[in-house]
C-alpha cells in the first residue's frame, strides 16, 4: 500500500501526450462505443477490454453489501465480549469509575461537580488525613464523611466523582453510570458554577472525555436530541450505534494496541538504561497526544500550612476571560436541560439531589459580568423551585475572602474546610435535607451491620 | 471540509447522486454550486475571493487572444500574471515580507513597527492561482480561451482538486465537461478504491508516523543521530502517504463523476537521481514549474551557467510556493543545488565516457536509488523543521551518523525506549516494510497487476479497508499537510 494503484508508468505514458489522453477520456466518457477502434489505432499496449460491470457485478456494491452484512451478523451474534470499562483513553472519569468498581464499600453520598469541587475536597482531605493524595486513585471525601457522621450519626461513605471541567451533561452521565453499575447513592451533592454552563471552549456535550467514556455504559437515546448539536454529530452517533465495528471501534483499537505492543515488545527489545522513559517524559515530548489522560501520581495534593495556603495565589484570569468570552446560549440551554434530566433521574431513582452554587471570588464574577452572574443565579433558583430541589447558594462574598482561594475560583484547603463545614451546617438546618442525610447514614450503618453479621450467621 | 471528515462522507454521495440524476446540461452548474458549497463551508467570505479571481481571469485573458501585436499580448499576460501573483502575495506572503523587512531594517538599526494584519490564508489559493496563471500563459501561447463562464469557473473550483491539487491543465479538464457522459460502474469501482486507498494512506500510515516526526522535530536534543535518521525517514514516508493519500481521494472523487485528473506521484522513492525524483514527486507541480517558470526563464537553452541559474531560481521559488518561511525557501534552494550538482555529475561522467556502462549496471542503479533517497531525506529536514534553528539542530545530528555507526549499540536509539505510543519502537519494523513495499509495488506495476486486479481481490481489499478505516479513523483527524499551502 505504498502508492496509488493507478500511479503507474503506464498511466504516465498515457498522459504523456495530451492529445492521446483527451481521446481516451472522450472515448471512455462516450460510453466506450469507439473504444476498440481507438485502441486499435492508438495504443496497442492497453490490455484487452474487460466486460463492463453491472450494478450487481460492481465490486463497490458487493463491498458495501458485505460490510453491512458483516456488521449485522456481528451485532446479531455479538461474538466478542468487550469490557465497557476497559478504555483506551484513561482520563479522570475512567480513574474514578475504575476506583469505584474496585472498591468493596457501599457509597451513600456522591459528590459531583467540576474542578471547584475537586480542589475543595482534595485540599481539605490532604490536610485532614495529613498525607499526600494521588487524585487518580483517591475518590473519597473523608472530611465530609466524618463531618456528616458527627452531625447526623450513622455511617457515611462519600464518593467523589467530581472531575475538572465536569458540566451538567457529564454529571448526568456520571450519575446514570453509577446507578447502572449498582452504585446508587442516597444523596447527591452537586456543586455548580457559571463556567459549567457557558464554557466557550466547549462546543457540545458530546465533546468531553466523560461523555465519550460513559456512553459505553449509559444509554443516551432519551437525551440524544440535546447531546448532538449538529446533524453531523448526530449522524456520527447513529453510525456508531448501527455498525458493530464502529460501535466497538475503541475496543478494537485497544485490542490492536495491546496486540501490537506484545508483538513489538517481543521483536524489539527495550535497551536497559539508567533513565527509563516515563509517562512524564511522554507528556513533555508529545503534549498533544491523548490530552487529558492522567496516570497514577500525575495529580497529587499534599498537606499545606495555613500561612502557605493563604499566601499562594495563581492568576487564572486569562483562562476565564477565554472561557467567558462568547457565552453560548445553546450550550447554556442544553446544560440546563441536563440539570433538569439529573433532577428527573434522581426523582425516579429516589435519590436526594442537593444543588450547591460553589463559591467563587468577586474578581471572577466581574470577569463574567455581574448581570450574567445574577441571571445564572436566578435561573438556578427558578430551576430548584420548579423541580422541588434543595438548592444552597454558598457563593456569599461575606463568607469567603480571597485568602480562601488559590486562584479566582478554586478553594484552597482552608477555604475547602470552611465550605464543607458550612455545607453540613446548612444541610442540617433544612428539615428535608437533614432527614435525607440522617436516613442515609442510618441505612448504611444498618447495611454494614448486616454485611458484617453475615459470616457469623452462616456459621 | 476535510476529505477525512463526516461532512465529506455526506457531501460526496449527495453530489454523486444528484450529478448522475441530472441531465448533462445541468451537470456543470451543479458541480459548480457543489464546489462553492465545499469551499465556503470553511470560511464563506473566501468564496468571493475565488469567484473574483475567476471572473477577473475570465474577462481579461480573452484580450490576450484578441491582441494582434505580440507586445500587447505580452503586456496583458504580464498584467494577468501580476494580478494573480499579487493576490497570492497579499494572502500568503504579507507576514513573511513584513518579517523580512523588519529583520533587514533591524540590521541597520531601524526599529520598524509593522502593522498588525488579520490575514488568514485562504485554502487552496496556491493551487488555483497556479491554474489561472497556466491558463493565461497557454492562451498567450496560442491555445483557445474557454468561452463558457460556467466551464471556466468550474476549472479552478472543482471540489476534488480545489484545496491541494493536483494542479490541472484546462486543455485536459474543460473538454471533459462537454462530453455527454454515461454512468459506468467502472467509475464507481475505480473511484471508491482510490478513495479508500487514499484514506488508508492518510489515517493508517501518515497520521501514525506523524507522532514520531512531531516528537523528533520538536525536541531533536532528546534523540541520537541514528534516531534522527529514522525520524527523517519516517517524515519522508509521512509526507508521501499524506499527500499521495490526498491525491488518491481527489482522483477517486473526480472519477465518481467520470472525470480524470492528472496523477501526482509515481513511486518517488525509487528514483535513481534527483532529476528522476522530480519527475515522480508532485508531478503536477513539477511540470507546472517546468512549463511556466523554468522554460520562460530560458530553460536549458542557454549556457551552462544560465541553465543552472534557471534551475536554482525555479526550485527556490517552488520551495517558497510551499510556504512563506525561510525553511521552505531553503528547501527549494537545496533542491536547486542538488539538481545542479546532478547535472554537473552527469556531464562529467559523460565526458569520461563511463556513464552508459555505469547506468546499465544494476548495482549502480540500486546504489543510486539509496543515495537519492538520502539526498531527498536531507531536503525533507528543511521542509519539516519549524524554523532554521531546528533545521540546523536536526541536520547537525544527522551528520554525526558516521561516528554513531562506528560505536553502534541499541542503547543509542532513544526510540526503542519509548513504549507509549508503541509506534516509536515499531518504527524499526515499519520503515523496512514501507521501503520494501515500494519496490514490490514497482514490480507489481511492471507485471501490470493493478490494471486488472481480480474481482474478489477488489472486493476483499475494499471491505478490509472499510473495516480498518471505521476502526482507526479518529474523532478529529489531523489535516492534510498540503492544506497549509
Interface residues (C-beta under 8 A of the other chain):
Chain A: X1 X2 X3 X4 X5 X6 X7 X8 X9 X10 X11 X12 X15 X18 X21 X22 X25 X26 X28 X29 X30 X31 X32 X47 X50 X52 X53 X54 X55 X57 X58 X59 X60 X61 X62 X63 X64 X66 X67 X70 X212 X232 X235 X236 X243 X245 X246 X249 X252 X253 X256 X257 X260 X261 X264 X265 X267 X268 X269 X270 X271 X272 X273 X276 X277 X279 X281 X282 X284 X285 X286 X288 X289
Chain B: X6 X7 X10 X169 X171 X172 X175 X176 X179 X180 X181 X182 X184 X185 X186 X188 X189 X190 X192 X193 X194 X197 X198 X200 X201 X205 X211 X214 X215 X218 X219 X222 X240 X241 X244 X247 X248 X251 X258 X260 X262 X263 X264 X265 X266 X267 X283 X409 X410 X411 X413 X414 X416 X417 X418 X419 X420 X421 X422 X425 X426 X428 X429 X434 X437 X438 X441 X445 X446 X448 X450 X451 X452 X453 X455 X458 X459 X462 X463 X466 X467 X470 X471 X472 X473 X475
